[in-house]
Amino acid sequence: MAKSPLILAALAKAAAPSIDLVQAHPLNGAQTGLFDSALLKGANGQDYVVRTPASTAGSLELDIETQVLRLLGPEARARLPFKVTTILGETRDAKRNRVVVFEYLYGQPIRFDRVTPGGALSSSLAAAIAAIHSLDAEVFRSAGLPEFSPAETARRLMNELDAVSSLGLVPPVLLQRWETALEDVGLFRYQPTVVHGELSTETVLQSDEAVYSVLNWGALHIGDPAEDLAWIAAASVPDLLEAVRLSYFASIGSVDATIAQRATLYGELTHARWLLHGKNIDDQEIIDEAVASLQLIASEVSAGTTLALTASPLAAASAVAGGFLAESDAASREESAAADEEPLDSPEEVLATHDDTETAQIPLAEQEGDVDGSAGADVSSEADVSSEAHESAPVSESEEEIDDRTKEIELPEKTDNELF
């Protein structure tokens, strides 16, 4: 049974005694059920988020999230051109489950229909992704975070492809397209980097045409940098993907010739993964949504309007020249890291801004689901929720059911949930 916001507020007070709380609102995960969460308002006017796992997957997610946040020390945060949440306190409930209080971050979700290719926000997106990929991989490797070589990544995705293929719901043209791509050795020639793993329009918040904060660090690992461009590729705005790709190369200082193809592949596979999730929890609405998305992609593939996923000989050669060599184990990874990379010419208090149709609070990634209570001051916040097995999935939007990672939250001046 989900914990009430008042119980979560009491636990939050035990975790962070110095915070005086006056209001609490539920943020329970209607879609994933990973966490019990609450949005809290302090007497000082500040907002906080408290989270406790509601499942084994949620417990693992919270463990990785807090580990990453502690590994991101002052020096690393200073090099990131955006805000990252901080842990304000921690305790355990009667069942020994962790209870963590987080800072509440501000910003608005990225909307691709408002992003101009090559504009300020487009360039800021590229710089933010490049900054994540430039983090010291050895810090996270030494801490035991997951690491996947190119061969392991392709093998893992092929296993997922086998699972989704068995459902009989994916158009054959897509199954063939994905299988061909995953068997193309030339496609998977890249240098593994620190990867956020859950970048999306819901976890990347912007303010004043720049990335302001990045949420959901529970899927961080060392792997394919293209994973962090998959959400942009999935938007089906080729000009934007190309602009971000080129700006990313300029920021990172090297070229990955097949990153757009892999990002497109990962973006398409997200819908297949969402289909598997729907089947696993027997949710027909999710299944229907995923099938419709896959059929749309299949029609675009058949019409020849999508990016080819195979690497051309020229692209493969360019990737090698740029130092992005495929490796299947630690020894080959070290050899690849020593290869020469092709250099390129390199190209706060921020107030959250809201348009007339979107004035709201965007909750922390710790916040997931429906929000009770509205009317009052408008702020946006961060959500620290990731999907099972650290995979992103599309989420349906509706005015009645609100995902706390992306949807509007308003704190009333006075409600029945007041603590004091």
Secondary structure, DSSP 8 states (H G I E B T S, - for coil): ----HHHHHHHHHHH-TT--EEEEEEEE-SSS--EEEEEEEETTS-EEEEEEESSHHHHHHHHHHHHHHHHS-HHHHHHSSSB---EEEEEE-TT--EEEEEE----EE--GGG--TTSHHHHHHHHHHHHHHTS-HHHHHHTT--B--HHHHHHHHHHHHHHHHTTT-S-HHHHHHHHHHHT-GGG-----EEE-S--STTTEEEETTEEEEE---TT-EEE-GGGGGHHHHTTT-HHHHHHHHHHHHHHHTS--TTHHHHHHHHHHHHHHHHHHHHHHTT-HHHHHHHHHHHHHHHHHHHTT-S---S--HHHHHHHHHTT----SSHHHHHHHHTS---------------BTTB--B---TT--SEE----SEE---------GGG--------SSS--TTTS-BEE-SS-TT---
